[in-house]
Amino acid sequence: MARRWDQHCSVLLKEDAQPISTYSALSSPPGFFSAAAGNCAGTHHPHCSHLAARSSAVVTPWSPYSALEGTGYTKLSVLRDGAGYQGMLWLTSVFLLPPAAPLCPHPCDSHGTQRKGSDKDAILDLITSRSNKQRVEICQAYKSQYGKDLIADLKYELTGKFERLIVSLMRPPAYSDAKEIKDAIAGVGTDEKCLIEILASRTNQEIHDLVAAYKDAYERDLEADIVGDTSGHFKKMLVVLLQGAREEDDVVSEDLVEQDAKDLLEAGELKWGTDEAQFIYILGRRSKQHLRMVFDEYMKISGKPIERSIRGELSGDFEKLMLAVVKCIRSTAEYFAERLYKAMKGLGTRDNTLIRIMVSRSEIDMLDIREVFRTKYEKSLHNMIKEDTSGEYKKALLKLCGGDDDAAGEFFPEAAQVAYRMWELSAVAKVELRGTVQPVGNFNDDGDAQVLRKAMKGLGTDEGAIIEVLTQRSNAQRQQILKAYKAHYGRDLLADLKSELSGSLAKLILGLMLTPAQYDAKQLRKAVEGAGTDESTLIEIMATRNNQEIAAINEAYQQAYHKSLEDDLSSDTSGHFKRILVSLALGNRDEGPENLTQAHEDAKVVAETLKLADVASNDSSDSLETRFLSILCTRSYPHLRRVFQEFIKMTNHDVEHAIRKRMSGDVRDAFVAIVRSVKNKPAFFADKLYKSMKGAGTDERTLTRIMISRSEIDLLNIRGEFIDLFDKSLYHMIEKDTSGDYRKALLALCGGDD
């Protein structure tokens, strides 16, 4: 399969040939060669005007243009990324000679007698293997040959979702967008999601074409119709986008970048109320390159991504529109990958969204969308479509998709660039970690001890009073309450709590009463004692704690169980997984800054170990694996961020994705946890919390462990990452997934709804 660096293909065309669309050339449509020069004659029934074609396809490695001079070919485009990257270039040309007759949707038998019904497979194969320009030409030829409208005939012959998909493919892109917007604002109610998707993602030229097509098709002014159907700041931003006046200059002023970032911060986070006009002006007018730099600068000065500020400052459809604009500025492919995933996940399928995106992006950036989809959701777009749809509709969508990326080894630059930007953000961000539980002012340990004793004395237990006191005190204050309770009543507070509480609430409250090191030591002990090992807990704790926390855990473990943590880990695990855990248990990670020279060498080791290096290593396999393990377990976080950036530049792969593809089992999970912790530790825990509650049942052990251990460290940051990743608040998911006093205690630790 031919691949290309960015959204374009390098297509060579003979002067007298009709080109098949670039994406068709890449996906090798039926009836055409795609790997070697040659001819393929189509068939033409003597009694029916089916399309007959003779094609010649040549796929050849890139060669200097001078080698093609005088051959009758014309070079149409140069493959180059805006950041200066370039990959292996392939020149692809597929030619379709002028058809003897246009498409006939009515198939014939061997005697030329028209059969009842339509040959859907023939329609599907032909239409999905032609570019939009060619489909328009087919419509014109059909009208000339038969005096009939092909789209009308297709609507008559086909039904349901398959008909909607095929008919959408027959319209020029601008007219297809115009039809989608007309449907979105027609009748009662408005499909705001459709408006947002189209207007937030289209280029200036595509917007101009859309406005003209809408006027031509419906004899109405698009701006006037949108103004009449929307309101407020949402309407204002839509009108700005409709002008198609986004700056396109690639020259960026650093001074203006800093000023815009400062203006956005002052318009939102630093202002009583929000200056929406400032958000509209900057996000609606500045160039994409400029805004990407603004977002990076905003992260530096505010300590949070612009998306989080938008969620906090804006609301409703206006908030959704601005978030869509930001996502498209960062990566249009990632925005559409997310839209496609949401269209198919869960019960039911949002077919209108699925059709609209598959049609509109098939000739623009579908390969990039596919790779981002695979990287982000750990499954291919092809497989998700295959599982979620059926019949000819499924066949047509899979044709537009073009291939299954679960067959490893594909090269896609968009995902690599997205990953590089994420590591860049991780490296420059100065994020203030904040917990949700803080030391309470005017603390009175004797008073709290009395409240707790009263809550447990006599018949019944006042769980509400216990929750209110213990979830609103810092761990250090709880330790003081333990001592005050013992001094005042001569009783062990932990023992009293254990006798009065039960179930999930008891585990949560008792966990809060231990010091962080004691709690982690207890969780690790539970993970290794008895039959079986809880590898997930071992990985979560050992991969995310810093040197000081590891040292405290070792001490607490020895004191509580009279054994060293290292010995228990060694006896309960094996192989490379044991070596990883033992290395982490030493708490010997470097805490210094990055070393650029060393980072480049470390990246080479990582690439060689993951078999992604361009040259073979002179080191043995065992030596490489040892060095790889040492790099991930002992290098500082700032240094590893630089290593992983260098890795992307060397291989065009993200290290996390490469580890997932080339490793397995507990070793893979441990290395992925380290990488994700280095990249964004709050996001790692947000993902763990989400997985503990999604689907049937709740993993209460994981939920309790993370809520306790992160409540005073970074739970507020985790809440922010949670809503960014899953479009719902952690508070809301806990509220929905748990019950009773256990839920009350968890929500108190959560600290609020975002």
LOKEZA-987532 format. One line per field, with one value per residue (C-alpha): residue in one letter; chain; y negated, x negated, z negated. Coordinates in steps of 0.05 Angstrom, whole numbers, always signed. Each point is the difference from the previous one (the first is absolute). Layout:
// residues N
aa = [a_...] $
ch = [A_...] $
py = [Y_...] $
px = [X_...] $
pz = [Z_...] $
END
This chain:
// residues 754
aa = [m_a_r_r_w_d_q_h_c_s_v_l_l_k_e_d_a_q_p_i_s_t_y_s_a_l_s_s_p_p_g_f_f_s_a_a_a_g_n_c_a_g_t_h_h_p_h_c_s_h_l_a_a_r_s_s_a_v_v_t_p_w_s_p_y_s_a_l_e_g_t_g_y_t_k_l_s_v_l_r_d_g_a_g_y_q_g_m_l_w_l_t_s_v_f_l_l_p_p_a_a_p_l_c_p_h_p_c_d_s_h_g_t_q_r_k_g_s_d_k_d_a_i_l_d_l_i_t_s_r_s_n_k_q_r_v_e_i_c_q_a_y_k_s_q_y_g_k_d_l_i_a_d_l_k_y_e_l_t_g_k_f_e_r_l_i_v_s_l_m_r_p_p_a_y_s_d_a_k_e_i_k_d_a_i_a_g_v_g_t_d_e_k_c_l_i_e_i_l_a_s_r_t_n_q_e_i_h_d_l_v_a_a_y_k_d_a_y_e_r_d_l_e_a_d_i_v_g_d_t_s_g_h_f_k_k_m_l_v_v_l_l_q_g_a_r_e_e_d_d_v_v_s_e_d_l_v_e_q_d_a_k_d_l_l_e_a_g_e_l_k_w_g_t_d_e_a_q_f_i_y_i_l_g_r_r_s_k_q_h_l_r_m_v_f_d_e_y_m_k_i_s_g_k_p_i_e_r_s_i_r_g_e_l_s_g_d_f_e_k_l_m_l_a_v_v_k_c_i_r_s_t_a_e_y_f_a_e_r_l_y_k_a_m_k_g_l_g_t_r_d_n_t_l_i_r_i_m_v_s_r_s_e_i_d_m_l_d_i_r_e_v_f_r_t_k_y_e_k_s_l_h_n_m_i_k_e_d_t_s_g_e_y_k_k_a_l_l_k_l_c_g_g_d_d_d_a_a_g_e_f_f_p_e_a_a_q_v_a_y_r_m_w_e_l_s_a_v_a_k_v_e_l_r_g_t_v_q_p_v_g_n_f_n_d_d_g_d_a_q_v_l_r_k_a_m_k_g_l_g_t_d_e_g_a_i_i_e_v_l_t_q_r_s_n_a_q_r_q_q_i_l_k_a_y_k_a_h_y_g_r_d_l_l_a_d_l_k_s_e_l_s_g_s_l_a_k_l_i_l_g_l_m_l_t_p_a_q_y_d_a_k_q_l_r_k_a_v_e_g_a_g_t_d_e_s_t_l_i_e_i_m_a_t_r_n_n_q_e_i_a_a_i_n_e_a_y_q_q_a_y_h_k_s_l_e_d_d_l_s_s_d_t_s_g_h_f_k_r_i_l_v_s_l_a_l_g_n_r_d_e_g_p_e_n_l_t_q_a_h_e_d_a_k_v_v_a_e_t_l_k_l_a_d_v_a_s_n_d_s_s_d_s_l_e_t_r_f_l_s_i_l_c_t_r_s_y_p_h_l_r_r_v_f_q_e_f_i_k_m_t_n_h_d_v_e_h_a_i_r_k_r_m_s_g_d_v_r_d_a_f_v_a_i_v_r_s_v_k_n_k_p_a_f_f_a_d_k_l_y_k_s_m_k_g_a_g_t_d_e_r_t_l_t_r_i_m_i_s_r_s_e_i_d_l_l_n_i_r_g_e_f_i_d_l_f_d_k_s_l_y_h_m_i_e_k_d_t_s_g_d_y_r_k_a_l_l_a_l_c_g_g_d_d] $
ch = [A_A_A_A_A_A_A_A_A_A_A_A_A_A_A_A_A_A_A_A_A_A_A_A_A_A_A_A_A_A_A_A_A_A_A_A_A_A_A_A_A_A_A_A_A_A_A_A_A_A_A_A_A_A_A_A_A_A_A_A_A_A_A_A_A_A_A_A_A_A_A_A_A_A_A_A_A_A_A_A_A_A_A_A_A_A_A_A_A_A_A_A_A_A_A_A_A_A_A_A_A_A_A_A_A_A_A_A_A_A_A_A_A_A_A_A_A_A_A_A_A_A_A_A_A_A_A_A_A_A_A_A_A_A_A_A_A_A_A_A_A_A_A_A_A_A_A_A_A_A_A_A_A_A_A_A_A_A_A_A_A_A_A_A_A_A_A_A_A_A_A_A_A_A_A_A_A_A_A_A_A_A_A_A_A_A_A_A_A_A_A_A_A_A_A_A_A_A_A_A_A_A_A_A_A_A_A_A_A_A_A_A_A_A_A_A_A_A_A_A_A_A_A_A_A_A_A_A_A_A_A_A_A_A_A_A_A_A_A_A_A_A_A_A_A_A_A_A_A_A_A_A_A_A_A_A_A_A_A_A_A_A_A_A_A_A_A_A_A_A_A_A_A_A_A_A_A_A_A_A_A_A_A_A_A_A_A_A_A_A_A_A_A_A_A_A_A_A_A_A_A_A_A_A_A_A_A_A_A_A_A_A_A_A_A_A_A_A_A_A_A_A_A_A_A_A_A_A_A_A_A_A_A_A_A_A_A_A_A_A_A_A_A_A_A_A_A_A_A_A_A_A_A_A_A_A_A_A_A_A_A_A_A_A_A_A_A_A_A_A_A_A_A_A_A_A_A_A_A_A_A_A_A_A_A_A_A_A_A_A_A_A_A_A_A_A_A_A_A_A_A_A_A_A_A_A_A_A_A_A_A_A_A_A_A_A_A_A_A_A_A_A_A_A_A_A_A_A_A_A_A_A_A_A_A_A_A_A_A_A_A_A_A_A_A_A_A_A_A_A_A_A_A_A_A_A_A_A_A_A_A_A_A_A_A_A_A_A_A_A_A_A_A_A_A_A_A_A_A_A_A_A_A_A_A_A_A_A_A_A_A_A_A_A_A_A_A_A_A_A_A_A_A_A_A_A_A_A_A_A_A_A_A_A_A_A_A_A_A_A_A_A_A_A_A_A_A_A_A_A_A_A_A_A_A_A_A_A_A_A_A_A_A_A_A_A_A_A_A_A_A_A_A_A_A_A_A_A_A_A_A_A_A_A_A_A_A_A_A_A_A_A_A_A_A_A_A_A_A_A_A_A_A_A_A_A_A_A_A_A_A_A_A_A_A_A_A_A_A_A_A_A_A_A_A_A_A_A_A_A_A_A_A_A_A_A_A_A_A_A_A_A_A_A_A_A_A_A_A_A_A_A_A_A_A_A_A_A_A_A_A_A_A_A_A_A_A_A_A_A_A_A_A_A_A_A_A_A_A_A_A_A_A_A_A_A_A_A_A_A_A_A_A_A_A_A_A_A_A_A_A_A_A_A_A_A_A_A_A_A_A_A_A_A_A_A_A_A_A_A_A_A_A_A_A_A_A_A_A_A_A_A_A_A_A_A_A_A_A_A_A_A_A_A_A_A_A_A_A_A_A_A_A_A_A_A_A_A_A_A_A_A_A_A_A_A_A_A_A_A_A_A_A_A] $
py = [+0_-67_-51_-74_-51_-49_-9_+3_+55_-7_+18_+1_-8_+11_-60_+37_+44_-7_+11_+44_-34_+0_+39_+51_+8_+12_+51_+39_+1_+65_+7_-41_+19_-34_+30_+8_-30_+33_-3_+25_+1_-10_+38_-30_+39_-9_-10_-47_-65_+19_-39_+31_-20_+15_-20_-6_-5_-15_-2_-16_-23_-75_-22_-69_-37_-8_+75_-9_-56_+16_+58_-33_-6_-63_-8_-28_-6_+4_+39_-41_-14_-71_+16_+24_+75_+46_+74_+51_-27_+43_-24_+32_-7_+36_-17_+9_-8_-36_+49_+28_-16_-25_+40_+38_+20_+53_+65_+47_+75_+37_-16_-74_+2_-49_+35_-24_-36_-32_+29_-34_+30_-29_-69_+5_+22_-53_-60_+13_+8_-66_-70_-50_-37_+64_+14_-69_+15_+67_-37_-46_+57_+38_-60_-7_+75_+12_-69_+20_-23_+52_-22_+5_+70_+21_-25_+40_+64_-1_-6_-19_-16_+29_-47_-60_+18_+11_-63_-41_+25_-24_-73_-48_-12_-71_+21_+60_-48_-47_+56_+22_-71_-10_+64_-22_-65_+22_+13_+0_+1_-8_+52_-42_+57_+1_-75_+3_+57_-31_-73_+15_+46_-30_-43_-70_+24_+56_-51_-46_+59_+21_-70_-3_+71_-15_-62_+38_+60_-34_-73_-22_-34_+49_-53_-27_+70_+16_-67_+14_+69_-11_-51_-32_+10_+66_-39_-52_+52_+37_-65_-14_+70_-10_-58_+48_-54_+39_-27_+47_-32_+51_-55_-5_-58_+24_-66_+9_+72_-22_-57_+45_+52_-55_-29_+68_+10_-69_+10_+63_+26_-68_-37_-3_+28_+15_-45_+46_-50_+8_+76_-8_-49_+38_+71_-21_-41_+21_+50_+72_-3_-63_+30_+64_-44_-40_+64_+20_-68_+1_+67_-31_-61_+31_+71_+30_+14_-50_+53_+3_-75_+1_+53_-41_-68_+16_+42_+34_+2_-58_+41_+60_-42_-32_+68_+27_-60_+13_+74_-14_-50_+52_+58_+5_+75_+10_-39_+44_+64_-19_-17_+67_+38_-34_+13_+75_+13_+26_+20_-24_-36_-74_+17_-72_-19_+63_-11_-74_+9_+61_-36_-68_+24_+59_-42_-46_+33_+68_+35_-48_+9_+75_-3_-49_+44_+62_-35_-33_+57_+61_+28_-15_-42_+57_+50_-47_-13_+74_+16_-57_+1_+52_+16_-43_-60_+33_+20_-71_-30_+50_-18_-74_+19_+33_+51_+32_-30_+57_+31_-31_-37_-56_-68_-60_-67_-36_+43_-8_-76_+0_+43_-46_-61_+36_+15_-72_-24_+49_-26_-75_+1_-26_+33_-13_+65_-10_+48_-6_+11_-56_-10_-31_-67_-8_+74_+31_+72_+9_-28_+47_+59_-16_-4_+68_+32_-27_+26_+71_+2_+35_+32_-13_-38_-71_+15_-71_-32_+47_-15_-75_-2_+50_-19_-74_+7_+9_+64_-35_-26_+70_+26_-53_+21_+72_-22_-46_+56_+48_-53_-21_+68_+51_+34_+16_-41_+48_+59_-39_-21_+71_+27_-54_-3_+53_+14_-51_-58_+34_+13_-73_-31_+48_-15_-74_+11_+31_-43_+0_+46_+48_+1_+14_+54_+34_-2_+30_+55_+18_+3_+53_+41_+62_+36_-42_-69_-66_-25_-61_-27_+13_-38_-58_-13_+16_-37_-65_-14_-46_+18_-28_+37_+65_-7_-12_+60_+45_-22_+8_+69_+25_-27_+30_+68_+11_+15_-44_-21_+19_+72_+7_-28_+46_+62_-15_-21_+24_-18_-70_-21_+17_-40_-61_+2_+11_-57_-47_+24_-26_-72_-18_-44_-59_-67_-45_-37_+28_+15_-12_+41_+58_-5_+13_+61_+26_-9_+43_+55_-4_+3_+59_+37_-11_+20_-68_-22_-10_+37_+65_-4_+30_+15_+67_+6_+8_-61_-43_+21_-15_-69_-13_+20_-43_-61_+5_+16_-47_-61_-64_-19_-63_+42_+55_-51_-22_+73_+14_-62_+23_+69_-29_-39_+64_+48_-40_+42_-18_+41_+20_+27_+36_+33_+23_+30_+34_+23_+40_+18_-31_-26_-40_-26_-22_-37_-33_-23_-31_-35_-27_-22_-39_-31_-19_+34_-31_+26_+69_+1_-30_+58_+51_-32_+1_+73_+17_-25_+10_+59_+50_+1_-44_+15_-29_+19_-42_-56_-3_+6_-58_-46_+9_-2_-61_-42_-44_+2_-11_+21_-69_+8_+70_-29_-48_+55_+45_-50_-16_+74_+25_-60_+14_-20_+49_-24_+18_+69_+16_-24_+44_+62_+6_-6_-13_-25_+26_-47_-58_+11_+5_-63_-37_+20_-18_-71_-25_+9_-29] $
px = [+0_-29_-6_-12_-30_+57_+70_-24_-20_-53_+39_-28_+50_-4_+25_+58_+20_+56_-30_+32_+2_-63_+32_+26_-70_-25_+52_-4_+72_+26_-18_-64_-73_-35_-69_-27_+8_+52_+69_+66_+57_+69_+60_+56_+64_+23_+73_-8_-37_-44_-64_-57_-71_-71_-49_-74_-29_-72_-26_-73_-47_-14_-53_-26_+49_-54_+4_+72_-11_+24_+42_+68_+9_+14_-19_+59_-24_-59_+5_-26_+23_+4_-49_-52_+7_+1_+11_-8_+37_+38_+24_+66_+37_+64_+34_+71_+13_+65_+58_+38_+65_+19_+23_+65_+31_+44_-41_+15_+0_-41_+53_+2_+67_+4_+8_+45_-36_-69_-70_-21_-70_-13_+24_-40_-64_+2_+21_-47_-60_+9_-19_+55_-20_+9_+67_+24_-23_+37_+64_-8_-13_+60_+45_-27_+9_+68_+30_+9_-28_-47_+9_+75_-7_-47_+50_+54_-42_-33_+27_-19_-70_-32_+40_-19_-73_-1_+40_-46_-60_+31_+5_-60_-29_+26_+71_-4_-19_+55_+51_-24_+7_+68_+25_-32_+40_+64_+64_+8_-65_-72_-55_-54_-50_+3_-9_-59_-34_+3_-14_-56_-38_+3_-54_+13_+9_+46_+43_+3_+21_+52_+32_+3_+29_+53_+21_+2_+38_+51_+0_-11_-55_-34_-21_+71_+27_-50_+12_+75_-9_-52_-13_-50_-75_+10_+32_-56_-55_+37_+5_-74_-17_+48_-42_-57_-49_-49_-70_-43_-69_-51_-44_+14_-17_-25_+22_+71_+1_-18_+51_+57_-15_+0_+65_+35_-23_+24_+66_+15_-38_-22_+66_+63_+47_-25_-17_+29_-15_-75_+6_+41_-48_-64_+26_+41_-52_-71_-37_-6_-76_+7_+54_-40_-56_+51_+27_-71_-14_+67_-20_-65_+30_+64_-22_+61_+20_+45_+54_+7_+8_+53_+39_-5_+17_+50_+63_+50_-6_-49_-47_+6_-14_-62_-26_+11_-39_-58_+0_-1_-56_-41_+16_+59_-14_+4_+65_+33_-28_+34_+65_-1_-13_+57_+46_-10_-15_+54_+70_+24_-38_+4_+3_+9_-66_-35_+22_-16_-71_-16_+24_-30_-70_-10_-40_-33_-30_+33_-67_-21_+68_-9_-68_+21_+61_-43_-49_+53_+50_-46_+44_+5_+55_+9_+16_+47_+40_+0_+28_+50_+32_+27_+19_-17_-5_-57_-34_+3_-27_-58_-16_-5_-41_-49_-34_-9_-55_+0_-48_-61_-56_+36_-33_+44_-31_+59_+0_-75_+7_+57_-41_-61_+42_+28_-71_-20_+58_-18_-71_+16_+62_-8_+59_+16_+23_+59_+38_+73_-13_-37_-16_+61_-8_+12_-13_+19_-22_+35_+65_-3_-15_+62_+43_-25_+11_+71_+13_-19_+26_+64_+49_-11_-55_+2_-38_+13_-37_-60_-2_+5_-58_-49_+8_-10_-65_-70_-37_-45_+61_+31_-64_+9_+73_-23_-45_+52_+52_-47_-20_+72_+35_-56_+27_-28_+38_-17_+28_+64_+9_-11_+54_+51_-7_+4_-10_-27_+9_-42_-57_+1_+2_-53_-44_+5_-24_-67_-58_-11_-61_+37_+59_-43_-39_+66_+25_-65_+3_+71_-23_-53_+28_+42_+15_-12_-30_+35_-49_+43_-7_-75_-9_+45_-37_-72_+3_+29_-35_-60_-65_+21_+67_-35_-49_+58_+38_-61_-6_+74_+1_-59_+30_+69_-19_-72_-21_-30_+45_-54_-2_+76_+1_-57_+33_+69_-19_-49_-38_-4_+61_-37_-61_+44_+33_-65_-33_+58_+0_-71_+27_-62_+29_-43_+31_-42_+17_-3_-65_+9_-60_+18_+73_-18_-41_+55_+51_-43_+0_+75_+9_-48_+34_+69_-29_+15_-72_-24_-65_-12_-29_-67_+26_+29_+74_-11_-46_+50_+58_-42_-18_+72_+25_-53_+19_+74_-10_-57_+0_+34_+68_-26_-53_+49_+46_-58_-18_+71_-1_-66_+31_+57_-49_-40_+58_+64_+33_+23_-36_+64_+31_-65_-4_+73_-13_-66_+6_+52_+26_-23_-65_+39_+48_-56_-39_+64_+17_-70_+7_+69_-22_-57_+45_+58_+9_+69_+25_-27_+41_+61_-1_-7_+60_+42_-15_+16_+72_+17_+42_+35_-24_-50_-72_+6_-71_-30_+50_-12_-76_-7_+50_-38_-71_+9_+49_-55_-47_+33_+73_+22_-46_+28_+70_-21_-31_+61_+48_-48_-7_+71_+45_+31_-20_-32_+52_+57_-28_-11_+70_+29_-42_+0_+51_+13_-51_-57_+23_+5_-71_-28_+37_-28_-71_+15_+14_+49_+33_-35] $
pz = [+0_+19_-56_-3_-48_-10_+28_+72_+48_+52_+62_+70_+56_+75_+37_+33_-59_-51_-70_-51_-67_-42_-56_+50_+28_-70_-18_+65_+25_+32_+73_-2_-10_-57_-3_+70_+68_+43_+31_-27_+48_-29_+29_+40_+12_+72_-21_-59_-9_-59_-12_+39_-17_+16_-54_-8_-69_-18_-71_-3_-55_+1_+48_+19_+45_+53_+12_+23_+49_+69_-22_+6_-75_-39_-73_-39_-72_-46_-64_-58_-70_-27_-56_+50_-10_+59_+6_+55_+61_+49_+67_+20_+65_+21_+65_+23_+74_+18_-12_+59_-37_-68_-60_+8_-67_+33_+11_+57_+7_+53_+53_-14_-35_-58_-67_-56_-56_+1_-3_-64_+0_+70_-22_-64_+33_+54_-41_-59_+47_+36_-23_-12_+63_+40_-32_+21_+71_-3_-20_+60_+48_-28_+13_+71_+15_-32_-12_-73_-66_-28_-73_+7_+30_-56_-52_+34_+5_-68_-71_-71_-23_+62_+43_-43_+5_+75_+15_-45_+39_+65_-22_+5_-70_-6_+20_-48_-57_+22_-3_-69_-27_+33_-34_-66_-3_+35_-39_-75_-39_+24_+7_-33_+2_+76_+5_-48_+37_+69_-16_-51_+46_+70_+32_+25_+72_-21_-39_+61_+44_-51_-3_+76_+6_-52_+38_+66_-28_-43_+24_-72_-38_-47_-50_-5_-11_-55_-34_+1_-30_-55_-54_-48_+2_+37_+58_-1_+6_+56_+38_-9_+27_+58_+25_+18_-21_-44_+10_+41_-8_-25_-27_-74_-46_-68_-31_+26_-24_-70_+2_+25_-54_-53_+28_-2_-72_-20_+37_-39_-60_-26_+13_-41_+52_+70_+59_+54_+55_-11_+7_+64_+31_-13_+12_+60_+38_-16_+44_-21_-8_-42_-45_-12_-28_-40_-32_-19_-30_-36_-31_-25_-32_-28_-17_+36_+72_+35_+5_-76_-5_+55_-39_-63_+31_+56_+3_+45_+76_-1_-44_+46_+62_-30_-23_+71_+29_-48_+17_+74_-9_-37_+47_+47_+8_-75_-4_+53_-30_-65_+36_+36_-65_-36_+59_-8_-73_-47_+20_+68_+55_+20_+73_+25_-34_+25_+72_+0_-25_+42_+63_-14_-22_+47_+50_-51_-62_-12_-6_-55_-35_+3_-34_-54_-12_-8_-46_-43_-7_+8_+56_+74_+31_+50_-55_-37_+63_+14_-69_-2_+70_+49_+72_+60_-47_-36_+65_+26_-65_-1_+73_-20_-61_+47_-45_-68_-43_-50_+50_-33_+33_+36_+2_-15_-13_-31_-63_-8_+4_-50_-47_+8_-17_-62_-25_+15_-42_-55_+0_-3_-44_-71_-32_-73_-31_-46_-44_-20_-74_-36_-74_-33_-34_-75_-9_-67_-7_-68_+28_+60_-46_-40_+63_+23_-68_-3_+70_-21_-72_-18_+48_+73_+35_+29_+64_+26_-58_+10_+74_-11_-48_+31_+74_-16_-39_+28_-15_-49_-37_-1_-34_-54_-9_-10_-57_-31_+2_-36_-52_-13_-1_-7_+62_+69_+51_+57_-39_-17_+73_+23_-48_+18_+76_+53_+74_+49_-48_-54_+50_+22_-70_-28_+60_-14_-72_+23_+21_+76_-6_-47_+48_+62_-39_-19_+72_+25_-54_+21_+72_-13_-58_+9_+66_+62_+7_+14_+52_+17_-71_-2_+66_-20_-65_+19_+67_-27_-67_-6_-35_-67_+2_+19_-58_-49_+28_-9_-72_-15_+33_-41_-64_+12_+29_-23_+71_+54_+57_+49_-26_+5_+71_+21_-29_+30_+70_+54_+62_+28_-40_-65_+24_+14_-68_-38_+38_-17_-73_-8_+7_+39_+56_+19_-18_+44_+65_+70_+35_+75_+22_-45_+20_+73_-19_-46_+56_+45_-53_-7_+76_+7_-57_+32_+68_+31_+13_+71_-14_-36_-69_-19_-70_-19_-13_-76_-2_+37_-45_-62_+26_+20_-70_-32_+42_-17_-74_-19_+46_-24_+25_+37_+33_+21_+32_+44_+15_+23_+45_+31_+9_+42_+43_+13_+12_+14_-55_-69_-53_-36_+63_+19_-68_+5_+69_-15_-72_-38_-68_-65_+29_+52_-52_-47_+54_+26_-71_-7_+68_-16_-69_+31_+53_-46_-67_-15_+68_-17_-64_+35_+49_-57_-36_+63_+13_-73_+10_+74_+22_-45_-72_-36_-18_-70_-21_+55_-10_-75_+6_+50_-35_-66_+26_+46_-41_-29_+59_+68_-3_+24_+61_+10_+1_+55_+42_-11_+30_+57_+17_-10_+6_-68_-70_-49_-51_+47_+15_-74_-15_+54_-14_-76_-56_-74_-50_+44_+55_-51_-22_+71_+22_-61_+20_+72_-24_+52_+68_+61] $
END
